[in-house]
């Protein structure tokens, strides 16, 4: 028993070391733009600052509420406050924590420790495979078909990915038991409810694929009773989660139904096909594609050769999830690569479907374990300075803007992709109001209480900004250049905000 606890603890420690090294690698590439500066990526950090600083809560969210992500980032934010390391350090720590959470889901899917099995070791191998995929992703584009590194962000559905893998693990544990039991189906329903409440995309990523797998399992008499029970609890939990979103509709600016446009499926297929071709145009992309293809082949082999229903469910999930999610995304005419994330995190489950012990001598196993542990420790130790360097990289343009806005003591405006980074780094984020190019209040992933200012005296723009349409009477009295940013100051005149919209 003591040995099992040591192995489990070692697994979590290994996952933390892997996560640290991966976060450092991703943050040291152009992908850092997505981790630390992208307008979408900052919503959770902005939300946590708003809550912890006691601002009136009137947030306009998308269909995703980011509840687990907000809780996790909020915990890290509060723990870091005495040290004041900067928000980018907290974002990097959150990215590593997301990977550790994914390990927890993988470890659950690997099943209980039993004779002839090494679930901890294979769970680490599976996480390492996923981290390798993330390490091959180096572009700054949120639209690139580089999906593994999105797990390190606080915005692009990291908690939902973990919940999907946890759900697969719960189903596996239920099939591994001799009896049906009550606790695991209830836990499955609880995970589904909480996940759908936060992000309805869980329905497409987990409920539908797992329902298909359980439906097939229900055909066989030996697994029918468990499959039907688990399916009922999964569907019930999903429905509860959808109903629980109704009282929160005040903060949901967009239900997400408009994202589905089935009539555009040919355009969607071409869009994803072009992104795949672009991904395969460089050696790193080819390496990632080869690894994913190998995992999918392994998953099919494991499903066909599985000796028990639990292993078969995990192996089937490794290729059924990517298949159904990809087909569904194209059939619905979507144009967002992040919807395809299961195509990268699900295949690694093939490595833990049947986590058998490799037949090697005890001496060889000891040497291998010591070598791997040493590499992880050294790699993580060398990664900490890289994370600090990436998170604390000087940004004189941003500093110029935040210093000017703070010293002005006034309220200004900026468009979504321009304003969010300076807004996050201001001492008082409410000094920068999110507007559109016509100066209407843009209520999207922002606290609508900011719009109580009613008017602004300056505007910030950069290359992402749409040309302003302010009328001939709005002429700035001063223009301040801050590198990639330009500040148009209209003081002492004021510019009234237009009506809210998203």
Buried (B, 14 or more C-beta within 10 A) or exposed (E): EEEEEEBBEBBBBBBBBBBBBBBBBBBBBEBBBBBBBBBBBBBBBBBBBBBEEEBEEBBBBBBBBBBBBBBBBBEBBEEBEEEEBBBBBBBBBBBBBBBBBBBBBBBBBBBEBEEEBBBBBBBBBBBBBBBBBBBBBBBBBBEBBBBBBBBBBBBBBBBBBBBBBBBBBBBBBBBBEEEEEEEBBEBBBBBBBBBBBBBBBBBBBBBBBBBBBBEBBBEEEEBEEBBBBBBBBBBBBBBBBBEBBEEEEEEBBBEEEEBEEEEBBEEBBEBBEEBBEBBBEEEBBEBBBEBBEEBBEBBBEBBEEBEEBBBBBBBBBBBBBBBBBBEBBBEBBBBBBBBBBBBBBBBBBBBBBBBEEEEEEEEEBEEEEEEBBEEBEEBBEEBEEBBBEBBEEEBEBBBBBBEBBEEBEBBBBBBBBBBBBBBBBBEEBBBBBBBBBEBBBBBBBBBBBBBEBEEBBBBBBBEEBEEBEBEEEBEBEEEBEBEBBBBBBBEEEBBEBBEBEB
